[in-house]
Amino acid sequence: MIEELVIRDLGVIKEATLPLGPGFTAVTGETGAGKTMVVTALGLLLGARADPGLVRHGAQQTWVEGRWQVDADGTVAGRVRDAGGDLDGPELILSRSVSAEGRSRAIVGGRSAPASVLGDLGGDLVVVHGQSDQVRLRSAGAQRAALDRFAGPELGPVLADFETHYHRWQDDRAELARLVTEQDERTSEAADLRAAIDEIEAIAPQPGEDDELAARAERLGNLEELRVAAAQSRELLSAEENPDGLPDAVTLLDAARRQLERAGDHDPALSELAQSLANAGFLVADVAAQALELPRRPRRRRRPGT
């Protein structure tokens, strides 16, 4: 049984509290007084679509709250607990807010819940009578419940036994669906792993290749810096034209070698030193030639079969 309905910033209603209770309650008023908004507020609590056009002009959101007296061991209480909420003593408190941007939030028994939960509870909390239909009688669940009540208490144990087996069947069916889904996922994962193995085998990686690729990436990332360093080193080691007019290393070594060779006739040790300088000159010239070739863009290693 609904006890109270609180409405804020809904349509023409700024704030209103509608106390309800046992017996007949009639909501009356002139056209435009907000009677339709009362029904609209109740609809929001029962899971109706959130329409931002319902928010009162100038307000950020509309908010509706309802209080019901429910059976603590009944179906409604069970659904509330399944949704993560709970009763406040014998009372169930539902609330719904709709922002001007269209965002909707539902609270069931103190916990946030999808608006669909409100819709599930609505059929047991309120019966809406229209001009040409009776909403509850259109529900298959309500029809089954009416038929079960008509059957009488003597069939209660049979119904309880059926519900037990039905819920067990539902659990088993859900478990089977889960196992089938997991099997499909494992089959798909195995196929992905086989494809990955085939791709790795086609690439044919070699031991230590990751280090080689890392070094190659480092060189490519600093290619310009390496080029400048190699060019400057070559100019210092062996350059036909030095921009600073200074002799290069090869020229200096060659000059030193000739000086020692001139005096080598008087001391064999000087001849040995001259030969060492000649060897050093060859080595420096070779380094300069290599510096001329570096840094090049690393060549891509050919894969087997390519």
DAMO-V271582 format. One record per helix or strand. SS is the DSSP state (helix for helix, strand for strand). FROM is the first residue (numbers start at 1). LEN is the number of residues. If there is no record, write none. Layout:
ss->{SS SS}
from->{FROM FROM}
len->{LEN LEN}
//
This chain:
ss->{strand strand helix helix strand strand helix strand strand strand strand helix strand strand helix helix helix helix helix helix helix}
from->{2 13 35 52 55 61 75 88 91 104 111 115 129 134 136 140 153 209 223 249 268}
len->{9 7 11 3 1 9 8 1 9 5 3 11 1 1 3 12 51 13 15 15 26}
//
